[in-house]
C-alpha cells in the first residue's frame, strides 16, 4: 500500500530517513542506481521470496522479503575505473565515503531490526578482503578486523562491532559496471518473462526500460501513472508521507505489481506485431454522448493493462441502442492499453477468417477444426494477449461463437448483439437508452435553437433511443424543419416519420432495422409477434404475460359498439388469442422477445421500449383486435371494490389505463372500454391518487374521470352506450371530484344523474346517485341538510331499499350519519345496531362493512363506553388493513387514526403511540405534510401528548394542525373544533387563559354552524369553556355526569391541574 496517511510496515517502522544524503531534486544523474535496484529486483522477481522493494530518494533502497524475514537496507555506491588508479574499495575509501558509519547509524536508528548491505560495482582491495570474506560467511572475523570496524563506526565495545558485522551483507560479485549493467538487466528481464510469455525476447528491452521508469518514479516525489499498490496479502507500505520536507521518502513497489506491469508491457508490444486485420489508429468520436457508467463497467470487466485472463464481454440491447458505438468508442479511448481489432460478426465463417488472418494466416485452421466444430467450451487459444481487444460486432446467432471464443482468455473480446444471452461464461452488459439528460443534451448540440420543452418531448416520445433521435435531429437539420413538425408527423404517420433522416454507421433507418428484428423473432417463434403486439399497447411498467392465459373465461372483450349493441370481436382477435393461449407457446414467445432484446424481463413481467412499441403498433395495423385481447385480463382483475384490489391488480392499473387510452384514441368506446374506465375511476375515488407508477399519466384523477365521463355520457345521449355504464361512471366521477375538494361540482354531477335516471326509469342508478349525494352532503354540509337526506331515504320504495345486502347496509350507514348530525343519538344507535347484525353474515363490500363499524365508533364515544369504542375502532382498522395490501390509502390511515384516538380514551397509551406513529409515517410517505389528512394525524398525536402531559409537544402538533385546517376547505374545517378544544386546554394549563378562551370560542362557533347549538358536540365545547373559565377551582368529578367526551376531558384536566394544586 502507498499513499498519504497510510500505515507503514512495522518491519521498516523506525528505519531513519537519510537526511544527510537527501539526494538532488531530480534523479536524472542517478540512472545507474536505478539499474542497480532493477538488477536486485530481477534477481528476486523470478522467485517468491521477495515481497517488494522500497526505493529512497537517496541512493539507498530497502529489500523486503516475505515475513518473517527481516528487511534489508541497501546502500549502493559506484566507482568507475577512471576515478582513481584503483577503483577497488580500501579502508580509507570506506571511511571517506562514511559507508560503514552511515550503515551503522541507520541500523541503530532502526533498532537493529534489519540487516544492512553494501552494493557496488567495485570490488574490495587486499586490505579490505577480510571484510568481504567475513560478510559473505567465508571466514570468522579476526580481532584486527573487529578493531577496524570499531574505528569506522565509532564504537569502543568490540561486542557492538561484532554484532554490526553479523548484520552486514556484501555481494559475492560486484555489480556490473555502467557500460555493462543495461545488457545484464535485459538478459535477466528475458529470463523473468519466459515464465509468463515464452516469446518475449523482442520485447525485453522495452520491458526493462519500463522497470527503470517505475523505479525512477518510485524514488521521486511525483507519483507514477501506475502508482503500484501492494498485492493482496502484502503488509508493506511507504513511509509516512509527511517527512522532513519530503526529501527522503520511501516508496513501496510490490513484486506482484512489478511482474504484472512488465508482462502487460510485453503484451502491448507483442500486440503491435499482429497482422493488420480491421485495425488502424482509431480516432474517438468527439460527439459520443453519455454512457459514462457503461465505460466504467467495461473497465472493471476488461481490466486494461492487467495481464490476467478475463471473460468476453457481451454488450446487448435493442436495435439502434448504440452497442457498436459504445464498443468502438471504448476501444478508441483505451488506445494506451489495447490494440483494437474490429471483426464483423454476421457469419461464423467471417469471424474465423479474420481470426486466421490475425494469427498470421497460412494453414492455420485452429478455429475450423474438429474441436471448433464441436462448439464446446474448450477452444483454440485466441491470437493476441491482454493488450489486444477484439470487437466482434453484430452477432445474431447464439451458436456463432461457440468453439471459437473461450470463456476466458488473455485476449480481450467485446461482442455486440441484439441477443440477450450468448453464453453463461461471458459477462453481459445490457445497454439501455440514453438518459433523459444525455438525450436532451445531444438534441441541443445538433439543434441548439430548439425549445427545451420540445427537445424533452422528442426524447420522451422516442424513449431516449439513440438511433431514432439521431435520425430525427438529422432530418430536422437537413430539411430545416422544426422539431414540432417531426412530432406531428410521428403522431399521424409514425412509421413514415421513423423512416426519415439518417445516422452515421446505419445504412437502414431505425424503423426498418427494428422491423427486421421483429420479423426475425416471428420466424423463430410465431407467437412472438402476437405477444409483442399486445405488449405494444401496454404501459411502460412490467406486464405479467401469464395474465393472458388466465382470463377466467374471457378470451376477448367488446371494445367497439354499433349503437347500443357491442360489435363482435374480429377474426384477427381470435387468431391473436389462439396464438398466446397455449402456455408453452407463450413462454417460448416471451423468451424469444427477451433473447432478441425486443423486450426486457424486469421484476414481475415484460417491458417493451417505447420505440419498439410504436413500430410494432404500426406493423400490427388495426388496433381493435389487439385491444379486444389485451383488455380481456383486466375485466375480472379490476372489476371489484376498489378498496379490495389486491397487489397484483394494482400493479397492472397502468396497463388498463394505457389500453383504455389507446381504445378511445382509436374511436373505440365499447362496453369493455367503459368498464375499464369505471374500474379506474372507482380506484381513484378510494385512493385519491394514481399511485407511484401512474403519477402524471393522464393528469389529475378528476381530470381523467371528467374526460372519460364526458365521452361516455355524450355517447349515451347519442344512443351509442348503455345508460347503466354512463350512470355508474358519472357517479364515481362525482366521488373523485369530491375527493379533489370540488364539492359543488360533485353535487351537480350527481343531481344530473338523479334527474336523468328518473327520466329514463333507471331505479338502480337513481338509488346509487341518491345514496352517493346523501353521503357527500352529510359529510360536507351543516346538519340542517341532514333532515332532507332522511326524507329522501324514507321515500325510497321498500323493494328497492331492500334489494341487496349492500343497499340495506348503505342506507343504514347514511341514516346513522344523518341522525348523528342531528343529535338523535339513540335513534342512530338503533339503526347501527341493526345494520351490524344484518351485516355479520351478509355478502357486502368490505369498505361498507368498515363504514358501519366506523359509525359504531362515533356512537360508542357518545355513550362513554371506552371498551366498545376500542373494539369498534380495532374492527375498522383490521378491515382496512386487510384490504390495503401493499398500497396504503387514506382509508387505512383514517382507520389508524380512529384506532389511536380510541386507545387514548381507553388509556391504552402505548397502543395509541404505535398506531398514530404508523399513521404519521404513512401519511408523510403517501400524501404530504401540509394536507388535511396530516393535520388530523397531528391533532390526534397532539391529544396523546396532552393526556400524557407532554405539553410542549402537544402545543406544537395542535398548533400546526389548526394552521393547516384553517387554510383548508370547508370539509377540512369540520375537523378543526376538536383540535381547537385540545389546544385551548394546553394554553390554559400554561396560564394563557385569554388565548385559550379565544380558541374555545372559535370551536363553539364552528360546531354550532355544523351541528347546531343543542348538539352534544357543541354542548361539549361549551362545557370545556366553562372549565377553562373557572380554571383549577372546578371540581373535576362534577363533569362525570355530563357528556362522555367531557367525562374523558375531566380526567385529562384533573391530571393537568394536579401538579399546580400540589
N, C-alpha and C positions, 0 to 999 in steps of 0.2 A: 504494500500500500504506500501511496505517496500523497502529498498534498498538504495544504495548510491545516494546521491544528490536529493532524492525525498522530496516532501513537507510534512510538518508536520501539523496535525490537529490544526487549530487555537485555539481550546479549550484547548490544552495542551502546546501550544507555551508559553514559559516562565517558565514552571514548571522546577525548577532547578535540576541539576544533584546532586546526593548525593555524593559529593566529599569526605566528611568526612567519610562516611560509604561505601567505594567503593566496599568492599567485596573481597574475595580471587579470584585468577585467576581461580580456579576450584570450582564448587559448589557441589562437592561430599558430603560435610558435610551439605548441605542445603536442603536435601530431604524433611524435614518437611515443609520448606517454600513453596516448590513446591506443596506439598499436600494441604497446606492451600490455595494456589492460585487455585488448582484444585477444591477444595470444593466451593470456591467463584464462579468459572465458572459454576460448575454443578448446583449450586443454581439458576443460571440465564439462563443456556442454554435451559432449557425447556420452557422458556418464551422468548418473543421477545423484552424485554425492554433493554437488554444488546446488545450493538453493538460489543464490543470487549474488550480486556484487553492488557495493556502494562506492560510487566514484566521488572523490572530494574535489573541490575546486583547486586545491594544490596538486602536487604530483603524486598524491597518495590515493590508495584505494583499499577497500575492505572486502575480503572474501568471506562469504557467509555460507559455510557448509550446512548440511541438514543437521538439525538438532539430534543428539545433544552436543555435537562437536562445537568447539569454541570458535568465534570469529578470528580471522587473521588480518592484522593491519599490515599493509604492504607499503613500503617506501620504494619508489622507482627513481633511479638516477642513472644517467648515461654519461659515458666518457668516450669521446672519439679519439682515434689514434693521433690525430694532428694536434691535439690539445697539449700534449707533452711527449717527451721521449718515450715514456712508458705509460700506457693508459690503464695499466692494472692498478688495483686499489692497494695502497700501502697504509701503514698505521697513520702516517702524517696526513694522508688524503682523507682517511675516515674521520680524523679529528678536525681537520679544516672544514669539512662539509657537515660536521656535527651529526654524522649518520647514527652512530650508536647512542649518542647523548639524546638526540631527539626521539629515537625509538623508545629509549628507556623512560623518558619523560611521559610519553603517551601511554606507555604500558602501565606506569604508576598511576597516571591520571584515570585510567580505565579500571583501576582497582585490580590490576593484574589478572583480569578475567579473559584476556585474549592472548593469542600468540602474535609475534611480530615477525615480519620478513623484510629482507632487503634484496631487491632485484636490480640487476644492472647488466649492461651489455659488455662490461669489462670484467675480467677475472681478478683473482687475488694474487698479490706478489708473494715472493718466497717468505717474506716476513709475516704476512697475514695468512699463509697457507694453513697454519694450525687452527686459526679461527674457522676457516671453511670446513676443515676435517671434523672439528668438534660439532659445528651446527648441522652437518649432514650425517651425524651419528657414526662417523667412522673412527673416531678417537676420543678418549676421555680428556677433558681439559686439564692442562698442567697448571701448577701454581703460577708459573710465569704468565700464562695466558689469562688466568684469573686476575692477576695483578694489573695486566694491561686493560682489562675490562673495567676494573675499579677506577683506573686513571681516567678512562674515557667517559664514564657515567657519573664520576664524582662520588663514589661510594667508598667508605672506609672499611665496611664489613665485607669480607670475602664471600660469606654465605649469600649476601644480597647479589653480588656479581654472578655467583654460580646459578642462582635461581633465574636471573635475567637471561643468562646464557642458555638455560634449558628451554626458555620460551622463544629464543631467536631461531629463525629459519633462513637458510641460504639455499638457492637452487643448485642442483647438481651441475647444470650447464649454464653459461652466461646467456643472456638474451641475444637474439640476432642483432647485428648492427643495423644502423639506419638504412643502409643500402640493401640489406637482405630481408628486413623484417616483413615487408609487404608481400614478397613472394612466399615466405614461410606462412604468413597469415592466410593467403589464398589457398595454399595446399591444405591447410588444416580446415578451411571452410569446405573444400571439396569433400574431405573425409567426413565432416559432420553431416553434410547434406545427403550423402549417399544413402544413409539410413532411411531418409524420408522421400527423396527424389533421386532415383538411380541415375538419371541423365541430367546431371546438374553442373557438369564441368564448365560449360559455356557461361552459365550464369554466376559462377562462383566469384569472379572479380567484383561484379556489381553487388553481390550479397555481402562481400567483405566490406565494401565501401559503405553499405547501409549500416553494418555493425559499427564502423567507426563514427558514422553520423550519430547513432544512438548514444555512443559514449561521449561524443562531443557535447550533445545537448545535456546529457546527464551531469556533466561537470561544469555547466554554466547555469546562471540564474534563470535564463529563458527556458520556458517549458517546451519539451519536444512535442511535435504534432502527434506523436504516438502516445507520449507520456505513459510508459508502461505501468500497469497496476499489478500488484502481486497476484500470482496464481492462487487458485483455491487451496486453502490449507497453509499458505505461506504466512509467516508471522512477522516478516521483516517490514520495516518502513523507513522512510527518510528521516533524517534527524529533524528536530523541531525547526519549523520554517523561520521563525524569528530568532536568528542567531546574530552575533555581533556584526552588524551592518551587512548581513547576508554574504559574508566573504569566505566562509569555509563550509558551505552547505554540503551535506552528504545526500546523494540521491540514489534511490534503490532501483536496480534493474533485475527483475525476476528471470531465472533461467528459462522457464516455460514461455515467458513473453518474448524473450530474445529469439528462441528457436522458432516460435510461431511467426515472428516478423521476418526472419531470414527465409523460411520456407515460402511465405507469401511473396516475398520479393522475387524468389526463384520462379514462382508460378507466373507472376506478372511478366517476367522476361520471356519465359517459355511461350506464354500466350501470344506474344507478338510474332513468334516464329510460325504460328499456324497458317495454313493456306488461306488465301483471300476468298472467303465464302460469305457473301452478304455483309461484308464489313468494310467500313471506311471510317474516317474520323467523323463521328456523328455530332451534329450541331443540335443544341437544345431548342425547343420551340419557345420563344420568348412570350407567346400568348397562352402558354399552358395555364389552365385555370384550376386553382384549388388542389384538392387531393393530398394535402399535406399529411393527413393521418394515414393514408394508404402508403405513401412513400416511406414513412417511419415504420409501418408494418412490414414492408418489403425488406427494409434494412435489417429488422430483427430476424426475419426468416432466412435471408440470403447471406447474412454476416459478411459483408465486404471486407476483404483483407484477412479473414481468419482461415487458415489452411486446414479446415476440417470438413468432412463430408456433410452436406445438408440435403434436405429433401427438395424435389422440384416444387415450385410454387405455381398454382393454377389461379389465374385471375378470371373469374366467370361473372356473367351478368347478361342482361337483356341486350339485344342487338342495338348498337349505337350508343352504348353507355360509356364508351371511351376506354375500352380494355386495351386495344393496341396503342392508343395514345399514351396511356399510363405506362405500359411496358417499355415502349421506346423512349419515353421521357426519362424514365428511371435509368435505363441503360446509358443514355447520353449524359445524364447528370452524375453518373458514377464512373466516368471515364478514368479517373485516377486509380480505381480499384479493379475495373473489369475491362476486358476487350469484348465488346458485344458482337454477337453473330446473329443475323436475322434469317429465319427459315420459315417458309410458307408451310403451314400445317394442314393444307387442304387434303393431301393424299399421303398414304404411308410410303409409297414409292418415292415421292418427292422428298420427304424427310430423310429417308435412307440415303438417297442420292447426295444430299447436302452433307450428311454426316460422313459419308465415304470421302467426299472431297475435302472435308475438314481434317480427316485423318491422313491425308496425303494421297488419296486416290489409289490408282493401281488396281491390284486384285483384292483389295480389302473388301470383303463381304461379310464382316462380322455382324452386321445388323440385318443380314438377309439369309443367315444360315439356319440350320435346324433348330438351334437354341432360340433364335429370334422368332422363328415361325411358331414355336411352342407358346409364345406370348405369355410367358410366366414372369415371376418377379426377378429371376436371375437373368441378367443381361450382360452383353459385352460392355467393357469399360468405355465410357464416353470420351471422345478426344478433349483435350484441354485440361484445365485444372481450376483451382479456386479463383484464378484471375480471368476465367473465361465465363461469359454469360451468354447462353444460347436462348434467344427468344423464338419460340415456336408459336406462330400466330395462326389463329383461326382453326383450331382443332374442332371438328364437328362430330367425330366418331369416338366414343369412349374406348374402343378397342385399338385405335390407331397407333398409340404409343406403347402398347403392351409388348414386352420383349425387346423394346428399343431403349426406353428411358427408365433407368433403375429407380428404386425408391430412395436412394441416397447416393450421392457422388460428390467428388471434389468439384467437378464442373457444375456451375450454377445453371439451372434451367428455369425459364419463366415461360409459362404457357397461357395463351388466351383462348377462351372458348365460351360459347353460349350454354354449354352443358354444365349442369350444377355440380357434377361429381365425376371425376375421372378414375381415381384410384385411392384406396384408403391410406396408401403410403405417401401420398402427395399432400402438401399443405394447400388449402383452398382459401382464397380471399374473394368474397363476394363484393362486386363493385356496384354500388347504388348510384342514384342520380346525383347531380350536383346539389350541394346545399342551397337553400334559398339565397343566402348571402353571396355565395360564389357565382351562382347563375345570374343574379341581378347585376353583379359587377361585370360579368362577361358581356351581357347585353349592353350595358352602359358603355363599355370600352369600344364596342363596334358602332353603337348608335347613341353617341353622347348627348344628342339633342332631344332624345325621347323623354317622356314624362315618367317619373318614378312609379306612379300607380299603374301605368300601362306596362312598364317593364315587369313589375311584380305580378300583374295579371297574366302576362305571357308566360312567365316562369311557372305560375300555379297551373295554368291550363295544360302546359306541356310537361308538368311534373318534374321540372328540372332536368329533362332528358338532354344530354349534351348534343347529340347529332340533330335532334329536332330543333333545338334552339339555334344551333349553328346555321342550319338551313334557313330558318325563319329570318334571322338577322341578315344573312347574306342576300336573301330575296328582297327584304326591305331596302337594303343598301343599294343593290343593283338596280332596282326599279324606282328608287326614290319614293317608295310608298311608306306611309307611317305605320306604326305597329297596329293601330286600331283597324286599318284596312285588312291586315293579315288575320286579326282576331275575328272580324266579321266573316271573312271567307272560311275560317276554321269552324265557325258556328253553323254556317249554311251548307258548306261542302267540305267536310273535314278531310276526306281522302284526297281531294284535289289540292287542298291547302298544304297538306303534308307532303305532296309531291313536288312542291315548289322549292326553289333555292338549291344550293349545292354546298358541299363541305369537303375540305381537303382530305384525301385518303378514302373517300366514299364515293365511288362512281355511281352508286344507286341511291335514290332518295330514301329517307327513313321509312316511308310507307311501304315501299317495295321490299326493303330489307326485312322489315318485321313481317310482312305478308308471306315472304318466302319461308321464314322461320315457322310461322303458323301452319303453312301448308306442309312443312316437313313434320311437324307434330301430328297433324292429321294422318299423314301416311304411316307414321309409327303406331298410332293408336287412334282409330276412327272416332272414338267418343271424346277425344281430347278437344276437338273443335267445339263440340256441343257444351262441354263443361266450361271452356274458355268463354264461349258466347254468353253463358249465364253469369259467369263471374264479371264480365264486362259491364253488366248492368247493376252490379252490387257497389257498395261504397268502398272506400279505401281501407276499411277495417278488415281484419281476418274473417273469412267466412268458412264455417264448418260445412264442408261439402257433403258430409254424411246426412245432413238435413234433407238433401234431395232424394234420399232413399227412405225417408220416414215421414211421409205426408199424412199419415192417418187416413188414407182413402182419397186424398186429393191428388190426382195425377196432374191436373192443371186447373186453372180457375178462370172465371169470366172477367176479362179486363175491358171488353168493349160491349157496347149496347146499341140496340136499334130501337129507339123509343123506350118502352118500359121492359122489353124483353131482352135478356142478355144474348149476345151473339155467340154462337157455338165456337169452341176452340178450333183453330185451323188445323189442317193436316200436318203442317210443319211442327206445330206444338206436340202432336202425337209422336212424330219422329224424334224430336228432341227428348221428350220424356222417355221414350223407349231406349235411347242411347245411354242415358245416365241412370236408368232404373236398376241395372244389374250392379251389385256391389263390387264384384271383381273388376268389371269394366270401368267402373267409376274410380276405383283405387288406381288402376293402371293409367287411366287418363290423367289423374292428379299427379302421379309420379312422372309421367311424360312431360307435363307442363312445367313442373319444378325442375326436372332434369334438363330441360331446354331453356331454362331461365325466362320462360313466359309467365311464370307465376312463382311466388315465393311462399314457402311454408313458414308461417310466423305464429308463434303462440298457439292459438286454438283453431287455426284454419289457414286458408289460402288468401294471398293478396296479389292483385294484378296491378302493374304500373299503369298510371292514368293514360299514358300514351298508347300502350298496348291495348287497353280497354277501348280507347277512342277508335283505333284502327279496326279492332275486332268488331265493334258495333257497326262500323261502315261495311265490313265484309259480310256481316250477318244479315244485312238487308232489313226487311220489315221487322220493327221491334215487337209487334204484337205476340207472335208465338214465343219469343224469349221471355216476355213478361208473364204470359199465361203460365209458363212452367216455373219461372223464378219466384213469383209471388205465392205460389201454392204452399210452400212450407210455413209461411208466416201466418196464414189464416188461423190455423189451430194454435200455433205457438203464441200468438199475441191476443187471440180472441178470448180474453178472460179479464177479470177485475184487475185494473192496472196496479192496484196495491199488492196483488198476489203474483205478479210476474216473477218468475224465477230468474236466477242469474244467467242461464243460457238464453232466455228470451231477451233480457236486457242487452246482452252482448250483440244481438242482431237487430236492434232497433234502427241503427244507421242504415242497414241494408234495406229494411222495409221502407224507410223514408226515401232512400235513393230510387228504389224501384217505383214507388208511387210518383215521384217527381218525373222520372222518365216517362211513365204512362201518361201523366197529364200533359207533359210537353208534346207527346205524340198524339194528343187528342183522344186518349182512351180514358173513359170515365165510368167503366162498368162497375158492377157490384163489388168485385174483389178490390178494386182501387178505392172505392168509397169505404169499404170495411177496414182496409188498412189505415186509411186516414183517420177513421173513427178510433181505432185502437191506439194510434199515435197520439191523438188529441186527448184520449182518456188518460194515457200515461202522463201527459203534461198537466192535466187537471189535478193529478195526485201529487206529482213530484215537483211541479213548478219550474222545472228546467229540463234541458235536454240531457244533462249528464256530461261527464268529461269528454266522451267520444263524439258528442254531437254538437258541441258548442259552435255556434256560428254557421251551421249547415244551412239553415233556412230562416235566419233572423230570429227574433224573439219567439217564444211559444205562442203568444197571442197573434203575432203577425202570421205565423204559419197557419194556425187554425182559422184566422179570418180569411186568409187567401183561399184555402180549400173549402171553407164553408160557403163562401160566395159562389164558387164554381159549382158546387153540387146543389145549392139552393136554386140557383138560376136554371140548372138542368131539370130540377124537379118542377119548377114553374113552367118549363117548356115541355113537360110531359116526357122527359127522357130519363128520369130516375125515379125509383120508388120513394114516396114521401117518407116512409118509415126511416130510411137511411138518412135522408136530409134532416128530418127532425132530430134524430139521435145525434148527428154531428153538430147541429146548431146548439143543442142543449149543452153538450160538452164544451163547445166554444165559449158559451156563457160562463162556465166554471173557470175556464182558463182566463177569461177577461177579469173575472172576479179576483183570481189569484194575482193578476197583474195590477190590482187596485183600480180597475176600470169598472166600478160598481154600476153606475148608471147605464153604461153600455151593456153590461151583463143583463140587467133587468129588461132593457129594451129588446134584446135578442130573445129573452125568454117569453115576454109578452107577445112578440111576433109569433113564436111557436104556438102559444096558447090559442091565439086568435085563429091562426091558420089551421091548427089541428081541430078546433071546434068547427070551422067551416067545412072541413073535409071528413068530419066524423071519425077521427082517429083518437079514440078514447085513451089508448095507452100513451100516445105522445102527449096528449093533453095532461094526463096524470103525471107523467115524468116531468114535464115542464113546470107544472104547478108545484110539485114536491121540491123541485130544484129551486125555484124562485122563493118558495116559502122558507127553505133552509137558509138561503142567502139573506133574505130580508131579516129573519130572526137574528142572524149572526151580525149583520151590519147596521141595523137600524134601531132606533129607540123602541121602547116597549109598546108605545101606542099603536104600532102596526101589527103587533102580535095578535091582537083581537081579530084583525082582518084575516090573518093567516088561519086562526082557529075556525072562523066562519067558513072560509073556503074549504078547509078539510072536512067540515061537517057536511058539506054539500056533495062530497064525492059519493057516488052510488055504492051501496054496500058490496054489491057483486064485484065492482071494480076495486074497491079498497081491500077486499079480502081475496083477490085472485091469486096471490102468491105469498109465500112467507116473507119475501123481500118487501113487497108492498106493505104488508102489515107492520113489519119492523121499521120501515122508513117513515110511515105515517106516525107511528108511536114515538120515534125519535124527534120528529119535528114538533109533535104535540107537547112532548116533555119540555123541550127547549122553550116553546112559546109560553107554557104555564109557568116555568121558572122565571121568565122575563116579567111576567105579570104578578109574580109574588105568590102564586097559588101553589105553594109547595106541596101540600098534602095531595092535591089532585095529581100533581106531577109524579109524586112517589107511586101512586096507584097505577098510573099509566106505565111507568118504567118497570114496576114490579111485574106487571102482567106481560110486558114485552120481553123481559128477560126470561120469564118462564116459558113463553112460546118459542123463544129462540134457542132454548137449550139443546133441543134435538132437531131443530129446523135447518134446512139447507139454505143458508143465506150467505152473502159475501162476508168475508172476514172483516172488511172495512166497516160494514154496517154493524156487525156484532161489537166491534170496538167502540162505535158511537154510542151504543146502548149502555155499555159499561162506563163510558165517559160521562153520560148523563147521571149514572148512579154515583159517580164520584162527587159531582156537584151537590146531589141530594144528601149524600152522607155528610158532607161538610155542613150543610144547613141543619142537619139533625144532631150534630155534635158527636157523631159516632166515629171516633178516630180509627177503631179497628176495621169497621166496614169500609171506611174511606181508604185505608191502606190496601185492603183486599181488592177493592174495585179498581184502584189505580194500578195495582200489580197486574190485574187481568188485562187492562188496556195496553200496558207496556208489553206483556208477553205476546199478545196477538200481533201487535205492530212489529215487534222484534222478529217474530216468526216469519212475517211476510215481507220484511225489508231486504232479506238476502244480503248481497254484497253492495247494495246501493242504498245507503241510508237516506231517508226522505224527511220532509217536515213532519209527517205523521209520527214517525218514530221519535223524533226529537220532542214533539208535543207529549208523547207518552212518557218519555223520560222526565219531562218537567212535572207532569201530573204525579208521577211516582215519587219524585223528590219532595214535592210540596206536601203530599200525603204523609211521607215519612217524617217531615218536620212536625206535623200535627200529632203524629203518634210518638213523638220524641225519640224516633229512631235516627239519631243524628249521623251516625256513621254510614248508614244506608243512604240517607239523604245526600251526604257528601259524595258518595260513589256515583250516584245517579246524576246529580247536577254537574259533576265534573265530566262525566261521559257526554252529557248533553252539550256542555260548553265546547268540548273538543270537536264533536261532530258539526256543530253549528259553525265553528270557526273554519273547519275544513270544507264544508259543502255550501255554506252561504257566505255571509260577510259579517264583520263585527260592527256594522252600523245599521243593521236591519232590525225590524220589529221582533223577529224570531230570537235574535241575540239579546235584545232588550228584555224579553220575557225570561230568558235564562238568567240574566243579571239580576232581575227582580227577585227570582226565587233564591238565587245564591245570596243576594243581599239579605233576604229574610232569614236564611240559615245563619249568616253571620250575626244577625241581630239577636236571635234567640240563644246563640252560644256566646253572646257578649263580646264579639269581635267588632266593636262599634266603628272603628276607623275603616275596616274593610267593608262593613255594611254600608256606610255612608258613600264610599267610593262607588260600589256597584249600583246602589239605588239611584244615586245622582246621575250616573251615566245612563242608566235605563230610562229615567224620566226625561233626560235630554233627547234621547233617540225617539221615544214615543211621542213627545210633544211635537216633534218635527215630522211625524208620520201622517198617515191617512186617518180618516175618521174611524175606521175599523181599528187601527193601531191604538187610538186613544182610549178604546174600551179597556185596554189592559193597564192604563195609566193610574186609575184610582188606587188599585192595590199597592202599586209601587209608592205612590204619594203617602198612603197611610203609614207604611213602614218607615219611610224616610222621615215623616213627621215624628214618629216615635224616637228615632235616632237623634234628631236635632233637639227634641225635648229633653232627652236624657243627658244631653250636653249642655243644658241650661239655656238653649236658644229658643225660648218659648214663643216669642212673636213669629219667628221664622216657621216654627212647627205649626202654628195656628194658620198661617197663610197656606201652607201645604195641605192641611186637612180641609180647609175651606174649598180649595181647588178640587179635591177629591169629592167632596159633597156635591159641588155644582155639577161635576161630570156624571156621577151616579144618579143624581136627580133627573138629568136630561135623558140618560139611557134607560133607567128603570122606573123612575117616578119617586116621589118623596116618601111614600109609605113602604117601599120595597125593603126587604131585610138588608140588602147591600147598603142602601142609603142610610138606614137606621143604624147600621153598624158604624158607618163613618161618623155619624152624629155623636154616638156614644164615645168613640175614640176622642173626638174633640173635647167632650166633657172631661175625659180622663186627663188629657193634656192641660186643659184649662185649670183643673184643680191640682194637678201635679201629684206629689208624693203623699199628700194628705188624704187621698182617696183610699178607701178600704178595698183592696183588690177582690176579696171574696164576694163583695156586693155585686160583681158583674157576672157571677156564675149563673144567675137566673135569667140573663138576657140571651142574646143571640149566640149561637155556637161559636162564631168567629170571635165575638167579644169575649167569650169564655176562654178561648185559647189565648187571646190577647192579654187577659188579666194575668195569666201565668207568666207571660213574657214581661209585662210591666212590673210584676212583683219581683222578678229577677233583676230588672233594671234599677229599681229603687232600693233594693235591699242593701247594696254597698253604701248608699247615701245614708240610710237610716242607721246602719251600723256605725 
